[in-house]
Amino acid sequence: MSLNVFLSIALAELFRRWGMSPHGGLALANSLATALEAAGLLWLMRTRLRGLAFARVRKGLTASAASAIGMVVVLLLWLRAAPWDSPWFIGGGGVLLGGITYWLLALLFGAPEAVDLPRMLLNHTEDGAPVPLAGSPQGDDDLRDDQTEDHPDKGF
């Protein structure tokens, strides 16, 4: 939290000196502090749990990072090419363009979440319950509701 406060003050002032909106510095400070906090928590969890199976999530993390970089490039081009100066047009178009770009790039890079998103949004059973996704424990017919693969006698 102290890091967030320090970065907020420092980056807001830096952005102001550069002639940019100071709230952009606040947003960057919050993002940096949150990312560092998440990395620290992952490190703590990894040491206490003796691993976090990063091999299973590496593909999604890599695809998400590459998609985020691609989205930034597209949004910077959007800011330069936007035909009107309306903040509503630029902001609304940027949100729409950024979301679509990120999802398409994540799909292209094979992020499992991007592949599952259409199924999560569109596929439901007749009673309204979501259809289990590929690889989820709910999709395994061999397990009862009160069993897990690791501990067949214990529930979730």
Contact map, one row per residue, 1 for C-alpha under 8 A:
111110000000000000000000000000001000000000000000000000000000000000000000000000000000000000000000000000000000000000000000000000000000000000000000000000000000
111111000000000000000000000000000000000000000000000000000000000000000000000000000000000000000000000000000000000000000000000000000000000000000000000000000000
111111100000000000000000000000001000000000000000000000000000000000000000000000000000000000000000000000000000000000000000000000000000000000000000000000000000
111111110000000000000000000011011000000000000000000000000000000000000000000000000000000000000000000000000000000000000000000000000000000000000000000000000000
111111111000000000000000000000000000000000000000000000000000000000000000000000000000000000000000000000000000000000000000000000000000000000000000000000000000
011111111100000000000000000000000000000000000000000000000000000000000000000000000000000000000000000000000000000000000000000000000000000000000000000000000000
001111111110000000000000010011001000000000000000000000000000000000000000000000000000000000000000000000000000000000000000000000000000000000000000000000000000
000111111111000000000000111111000000000000000000000000000000000000000000000000000000000000000000000000000000000000000000000000000000000000000000000000000000
000011111111100000000000010000000000000000000000000000000000000000000000000000000000000000000000000000000000000000000000000000000000000000000000000000000000
000001111111110000000000000000000000000000000000000000000000000000000000000000000000000000000000000000000000000000000000000000000000000000000000000000000000
000000111111111000000100110110000000000000000000000000000000000000000000000000000000000000000000000000000000000000000000000000000000000000000000000000000000
000000011111111100001111110000000000000000000000000000000000000000000000000000000000000000000000000000000000000000000000000000000000000000000000000000000000
000000001111111110000100100000000000000000000000000000000000000000000000000000000000000000000000000000000000000000000000000000000000000000000000000000000000
000000000111111111000100100000000000000000000000000000000000000000000000000000000000000000000000000000000000000000000000000000000000000000000000000000000000
000000000011111111111101100000000000000000000000000000000000000000000000000000000000000000000000000000000000000000000000000000000000000000000000000000000000
000000000001111111111100000000000000000000000000000000000000000000000000000000000000000000000000000000000000000000000000000000000000000000000000000000000000
000000000000111111110000000000000000000000000000000000000000000000000000000000000000000000000000000000000000000000000000000000000000000000000000000000000000
000000000000011111110000000000000000000000000000000000000000000000000000000000000000000000000000000000000000000000000000000000000000000000000000000000000000
000000000000001111111000000000000000000000000000000000000000000000000000000000000000000000000000000000000000000000000000000000000000000000000000000000000000
000000000000001111111101000000000000000000000000000000000000000000000000000000000000000000000000000000000000000000000000000000000000000000000000000000000000
000000000001001100111111100000000000000000000000000000000000000000000000000000000000000000000000000000000000000000000000000000000000000000000000000000000000
000000000011111100011111110000000000000000000000000000000000000000000000000000000000000000000000000000000000000000000000000000000000000000000000000000000000
000000000001000000001111111000000000000000000000000000000000000000000000000000000000000000000000000000000000000000000000000000000000000000000000000000000000
000000000001001000011111111100000000000000000000000000000000000000000000000000000000000000000000000000000000000000000000000000000000000000000000000000000000
000000010011111000001111111110000000000000000000000000000000000000000000000000000000000000000000000000000000000000000000000000000000000000000000000000000000
000000111011000000000111111111000000000000000000000000000000000000000000000000000000000000000000000000000000000000000000000000000000000000000000000000000000
000000010000000000000011111111100000000000000000000000000000000000000000000000000000000000000000000000000000000000000000000000000000000000000000000000000000
000000010010000000000001111111110000000000000000000000000000000000000000000000000000000000000000000000000000000000000000000000000000000000000000000000000000
000100110010000000000000111111111000000000000000000000000000000000000000000000000000000000000000000000000000000000000000000000000000000000000000000000000000
000100110000000000000000011111111100000000000000000000000000000000000000000000000000000000000000000000000000000000000000000000000000000000000000000000000000
000000000000000000000000001111111110000000000000000000000000000000000000000000000000000000000000000000000000000000000000000000000000000000000000000000000000
000100000000000000000000000111111111000000000000000000000000000000000000000000000000000000000000000000000000000000000000000000000000000000000000000000000000
101100100000000000000000000011111111100000000000000000000000000000000000000000000000000000000000000000000000000000000000000000000000000000000000000000000000
000000000000000000000000000001111111110000000000000000000000000000000000000000000000000000000000000000000000000000000000000000000000000000000000000000000000
000000000000000000000000000000111111111000000000000000000000000000000000000000000000000000000000000000000000000000000000000000000000000000000000000000000000
000000000000000000000000000000011111111100000000000000000000000000000000000000000000000000000000000000000000000000000000000000000000000000000000000000000000
000000000000000000000000000000001111111110000000000000000000000000000000000000000000000000000000000000000000000000000000000000000000000000000000000000000000
000000000000000000000000000000000111111111000000000000000000000000000000000000000000000000000000000000000000000000000000000000000000000000000000000000000000
000000000000000000000000000000000011111111100000000000000000000000000000000000000000000000000000000000000000000000000000000000000000000000000000000000000000
000000000000000000000000000000000001111111110000000000000000000000000000000000000000000000000000000000000000000000000000000000000000000000000000000000000000
000000000000000000000000000000000000111111111000000000000000000000000000000000000000000000000000000000000000000000000000000000000000000000000000000000000000
000000000000000000000000000000000000011111111100000000000000000000000000000000000000000000000000000000000000000000000000000000000000000000000000000000000000
000000000000000000000000000000000000001111111110000000000000000000000000000000000000000000000000000000000000000000000000000000000000000000000000000000000000
000000000000000000000000000000000000000111111111000000000000000000000000000000000000000000000000000000000000000000000000000000000000000000000000000000000000
000000000000000000000000000000000000000011111111101100000000000000000000000000000000000000000000000000000000000000000000000000000000000000000000000000000000
000000000000000000000000000000000000000001111111111100000000000000000000000000000000000000000000000000000000000000000000000000000000000000000000000000000000
000000000000000000000000000000000000000000111111111000000000000000000000000000000000000000000000000000000000000000000000000000000000000000000000000000000000
000000000000000000000000000000000000000000011111111000000000000000000000000000000000000000000000000000000000000000000000000000000000000000000000000000000000
000000000000000000000000000000000000000000001111111100000000000000000000000000000000000000000000000000000000000000000000000000000000000000000000000000000000
000000000000000000000000000000000000000000000111111100000000000000000000000000000000000000000000000000000000000000000000000000000000000000000000000000000000
000000000000000000000000000000000000000000001111111111000000000000000000000000000000000000000000000000000000000000000000000000000000000000000000000000000000
000000000000000000000000000000000000000000001100111111000000000000000000000000000000000000000000000000000000000000000000000000000000000000000000000000000000
000000000000000000000000000000000000000000000000001111111000000000000000000000000000000000000000000000000000000000000000000000000000000000000000000000000000
000000000000000000000000000000000000000000000000001111111100000000000000000000000000000000000000000000000000000000000000000000000000000000000000000000000000
000000000000000000000000000000000000000000000000000011111110000000000000000000000000000000000000000000000000000000000000000000000000000000000000000000000000
000000000000000000000000000000000000000000000000000011111110000000000000000000000000000000000000000000000000000000000000000000000000000000000000000000000000
000000000000000000000000000000000000000000000000000011111111100000000000000000000000000000000000000000000000000000000000000000000000000000000000000000000000
000000000000000000000000000000000000000000000000000001111111110000000000000000000000000000000000000000000000000000000000000000000000000000000000000000000000
000000000000000000000000000000000000000000000000000000111111111000000000000000000000000000000000000000000000011000000000000000000000000000000000000000000000
000000000000000000000000000000000000000000000000000000001111111100000000000000000000000000000000000000000000011110000000000000000000000000000000000000000000
000000000000000000000000000000000000000000000000000000001111111110000000000000000000000000000000000000000000001000000000000000000000000000000000000000000000
000000000000000000000000000000000000000000000000000000000111111111000000000000000000000000000000000000000000000000000000000000000000000000000000000000000000
000000000000000000000000000000000000000000000000000000000011111111100000000000000000000000000000000000001100111000000000000000000000000000000000000000000000
000000000000000000000000000000000000000000000000000000000001111111110000000000000000000000000000000000000100001000000000000000000000000000000000000000000000
000000000000000000000000000000000000000000000000000000000000111111111000000000000000000000000000000000000000000000000000000000000000000000000000000000000000
000000000000000000000000000000000000000000000000000000000000011111111100000000000000000000000000000000001100100000000000000000000000000000000000000000000000
000000000000000000000000000000000000000000000000000000000000001111111110000000000000000000000000000011101100100000000000000000000000000000000000000000000000
000000000000000000000000000000000000000000000000000000000000000111111111000000000000000000000000000001000000000000000000000000000000000000000000000000000000
000000000000000000000000000000000000000000000000000000000000000011111111100000000000000000000000000000000000000000000000000000000000000000000000000000000000
000000000000000000000000000000000000000000000000000000000000000001111111110000000000000000000000000011001000000000000000000000000000000000000000000000000000
000000000000000000000000000000000000000000000000000000000000000000111111111000000000000000000000010011000000000000000000000000000000000000000000000000000000
000000000000000000000000000000000000000000000000000000000000000000011111111100000000000000000000010000000000000000000000000000000000000000000000000000000000
000000000000000000000000000000000000000000000000000000000000000000001111111110000000000000000000000000000000000000000000000000000000000000000000000000000000
000000000000000000000000000000000000000000000000000000000000000000000111111111000000000000000000010010000000000000000000000000000000000000000000000000000000
000000000000000000000000000000000000000000000000000000000000000000000011111111100000000000000100110000000000000000000000000000000000000000000000000000000000
000000000000000000000000000000000000000000000000000000000000000000000001111111110000000000000000000000000000000000000000000000000000000000000000000000000000
000000000000000000000000000000000000000000000000000000000000000000000000111111111000000000000000000000000000000000000000000000000000000000000000000000000000
000000000000000000000000000000000000000000000000000000000000000000000000011111111100000000000100000000000000000000000000000000000000000000000000000000000000
000000000000000000000000000000000000000000000000000000000000000000000000001111111100000001000000000000000000000000000000000000000000000000000000000000000000
000000000000000000000000000000000000000000000000000000000000000000000000000111111100000000000000000000000000000000000000000000000000000000000000000000000000
000000000000000000000000000000000000000000000000000000000000000000000000000011111110000000000000000000000000000000000000000000000000000000000000000000000000
000000000000000000000000000000000000000000000000000000000000000000000000000001111111100001000000000000000000000000000000000000000000000000000000000000000000
000000000000000000000000000000000000000000000000000000000000000000000000000000001111100000000000000000000000000000000000000000000000000000000000000000000000
000000000000000000000000000000000000000000000000000000000000000000000000000000000111110011000000000000000000000000000000000000000000000000000000000000000000
000000000000000000000000000000000000000000000000000000000000000000000000000000000111111011000000000000000000000000000000000000000000000000000000000000000000
000000000000000000000000000000000000000000000000000000000000000000000000000000000001111111000000000000000000000000000000000000000000000000000000000000000000
000000000000000000000000000000000000000000000000000000000000000000000000000000000000111111100000000000000000000000000000000000000000000000000000000000000000
000000000000000000000000000000000000000000000000000000000000000000000000000000000000011111111000000000000000000000000000000000000000000000000000000000000000
000000000000000000000000000000000000000000000000000000000000000000000000000000000001111111111000000000000000000000000000000000000000000000000000000000000000
000000000000000000000000000000000000000000000000000000000000000000000000000000100101111111111100000000000000000000000000000000000000000000000000000000000000
000000000000000000000000000000000000000000000000000000000000000000000000000000000000001111111110000000000000000000000000000000000000000000000000000000000000
000000000000000000000000000000000000000000000000000000000000000000000000000000000000000111111111000000000000000000000000000000000000000000000000000000000000
000000000000000000000000000000000000000000000000000000000000000000000000000000000000000111111111100000000000000000000000000000000000000000000000000000000000
000000000000000000000000000000000000000000000000000000000000000000000000001001000000000001111111110000000000000000000000000000000000000000000000000000000000
000000000000000000000000000000000000000000000000000000000000000000000000000000000000000000111111111000000000000000000000000000000000000000000000000000000000
000000000000000000000000000000000000000000000000000000000000000000000000000000000000000000011111111100000000000000000000000000000000000000000000000000000000
000000000000000000000000000000000000000000000000000000000000000000000000001000000000000000001111111110000000000000000000000000000000000000000000000000000000
000000000000000000000000000000000000000000000000000000000000000000000011011000000000000000000111111111000000000000000000000000000000000000000000000000000000
000000000000000000000000000000000000000000000000000000000000000000000000000000000000000000000011111111100000000000000000000000000000000000000000000000000000
000000000000000000000000000000000000000000000000000000000000000000000000000000000000000000000001111111110000000000000000000000000000000000000000000000000000
000000000000000000000000000000000000000000000000000000000000000000100110010000000000000000000000111111111000000000000000000000000000000000000000000000000000
000000000000000000000000000000000000000000000000000000000000000000110110000000000000000000000000011111111100000000000000000000000000000000000000000000000000
000000000000000000000000000000000000000000000000000000000000000000100000000000000000000000000000001111111110000001000000000000000000000000000000000000000000
000000000000000000000000000000000000000000000000000000000000000000000000000000000000000000000000000111111111000001000000000000000000000000000000000000000000
000000000000000000000000000000000000000000000000000000000000001001100100000000000000000000000000000011111111100000000000000000000000000000000000000000000000
000000000000000000000000000000000000000000000000000000000000001101100000000000000000000000000000000001111111111001000000000000000000000000000000000000000000
000000000000000000000000000000000000000000000000000000000000000000000000000000000000000000000000000000111111111101100000000000000000000000000000000000000000
000000000000000000000000000000000000000000000000000000000000000000000000000000000000000000000000000000011111111000000000000000000000000000000000000000000000
000000000000000000000000000000000000000000000000000000000000001001100000000000000000000000000000000000001111111000000000000000000000000000000000000000000000
000000000000000000000000000000000000000000000000000000000011001000000000000000000000000000000000000000000111111101100000000000000000000000000000000000000000
000000000000000000000000000000000000000000000000000000000011101100000000000000000000000000000000000000000111111111100000000000000000000000000000000000000000
000000000000000000000000000000000000000000000000000000000001000000000000000000000000000000000000000000000010011111110000000000000000000000000000000000000000
000000000000000000000000000000000000000000000000000000000001000000000000000000000000000000000000000000000000001111111000000000000000000000000000000000000000
000000000000000000000000000000000000000000000000000000000000000000000000000000000000000000000000000000110110011111111100000000000000000000000000000000000000
000000000000000000000000000000000000000000000000000000000000000000000000000000000000000000000000000000000010011111111110000000000000000000000000000000000000
000000000000000000000000000000000000000000000000000000000000000000000000000000000000000000000000000000000000000111111111000000000000100000000000000000000000
000000000000000000000000000000000000000000000000000000000000000000000000000000000000000000000000000000000000000011111111100000000000000000000000000000000000
000000000000000000000000000000000000000000000000000000000000000000000000000000000000000000000000000000000000000001111111111000000000000000000000000000000000
000000000000000000000000000000000000000000000000000000000000000000000000000000000000000000000000000000000000000000111111111000000010100000000000000000000000
000000000000000000000000000000000000000000000000000000000000000000000000000000000000000000000000000000000000000000011111111100000110100000000000000000000000
000000000000000000000000000000000000000000000000000000000000000000000000000000000000000000000000000000000000000000001111111000000000000000000000000000000000
000000000000000000000000000000000000000000000000000000000000000000000000000000000000000000000000000000000000000000000111111100000000000000000000000000000000
000000000000000000000000000000000000000000000000000000000000000000000000000000000000000000000000000000000000000000000111111110000110000000000000000000000000
000000000000000000000000000000000000000000000000000000000000000000000000000000000000000000000000000000000000000000000001011111111110000000000000000000000000
000000000000000000000000000000000000000000000000000000000000000000000000000000000000000000000000000000000000000000000000001111111110000000000000000000000000
000000000000000000000000000000000000000000000000000000000000000000000000000000000000000000000000000000000000000000000000000111111000000000000000000000000000
000000000000000000000000000000000000000000000000000000000000000000000000000000000000000000000000000000000000000000000000000111111000000000000000000000000000
000000000000000000000000000000000000000000000000000000000000000000000000000000000000000000000000000000000000000000000000000111111100000000000000000000000000
000000000000000000000000000000000000000000000000000000000000000000000000000000000000000000000000000000000000000000000000000111111110000000000000000000000000
000000000000000000000000000000000000000000000000000000000000000000000000000000000000000000000000000000000000000000000001001110011111000000000000000000000000
000000000000000000000000000000000000000000000000000000000000000000000000000000000000000000000000000000000000000000000011001110001111100000000000000000000000
000000000000000000000000000000000000000000000000000000000000000000000000000000000000000000000000000000000000000000000000000000000111110101100000000000000000
000000000000000000000000000000000000000000000000000000000000000000000000000000000000000000000000000000000000000000010011000000000011111101100000000000000000
000000000000000000000000000000000000000000000000000000000000000000000000000000000000000000000000000000000000000000000000000000000001111100100000000000000000
000000000000000000000000000000000000000000000000000000000000000000000000000000000000000000000000000000000000000000000000000000000000111110110000000000000000
000000000000000000000000000000000000000000000000000000000000000000000000000000000000000000000000000000000000000000000000000000000001111111110000000000000000
000000000000000000000000000000000000000000000000000000000000000000000000000000000000000000000000000000000000000000000000000000000000001111110010000100000000
000000000000000000000000000000000000000000000000000000000000000000000000000000000000000000000000000000000000000000000000000000000001100111111000000000000000
000000000000000000000000000000000000000000000000000000000000000000000000000000000000000000000000000000000000000000000000000000000001111111111000000000000000
000000000000000000000000000000000000000000000000000000000000000000000000000000000000000000000000000000000000000000000000000000000000001111111110000000000000
000000000000000000000000000000000000000000000000000000000000000000000000000000000000000000000000000000000000000000000000000000000000000001111111000000000000
000000000000000000000000000000000000000000000000000000000000000000000000000000000000000000000000000000000000000000000000000000000000000000011111000000000000
000000000000000000000000000000000000000000000000000000000000000000000000000000000000000000000000000000000000000000000000000000000000000010011111111110000000
000000000000000000000000000000000000000000000000000000000000000000000000000000000000000000000000000000000000000000000000000000000000000000001111111100000000
000000000000000000000000000000000000000000000000000000000000000000000000000000000000000000000000000000000000000000000000000000000000000000000011111000000010
000000000000000000000000000000000000000000000000000000000000000000000000000000000000000000000000000000000000000000000000000000000000000000000011111100001111
000000000000000000000000000000000000000000000000000000000000000000000000000000000000000000000000000000000000000000000000000000000000000000000011111110111111
000000000000000000000000000000000000000000000000000000000000000000000000000000000000000000000000000000000000000000000000000000000000000010000011011111111111
000000000000000000000000000000000000000000000000000000000000000000000000000000000000000000000000000000000000000000000000000000000000000000000010001111110000
000000000000000000000000000000000000000000000000000000000000000000000000000000000000000000000000000000000000000000000000000000000000000000000000000111110000
000000000000000000000000000000000000000000000000000000000000000000000000000000000000000000000000000000000000000000000000000000000000000000000000001111111110
000000000000000000000000000000000000000000000000000000000000000000000000000000000000000000000000000000000000000000000000000000000000000000000000001111111110
000000000000000000000000000000000000000000000000000000000000000000000000000000000000000000000000000000000000000000000000000000000000000000000000011100111110
000000000000000000000000000000000000000000000000000000000000000000000000000000000000000000000000000000000000000000000000000000000000000000000000011100111111
000000000000000000000000000000000000000000000000000000000000000000000000000000000000000000000000000000000000000000000000000000000000000000000000111100111111
000000000000000000000000000000000000000000000000000000000000000000000000000000000000000000000000000000000000000000000000000000000000000000000000011100000111
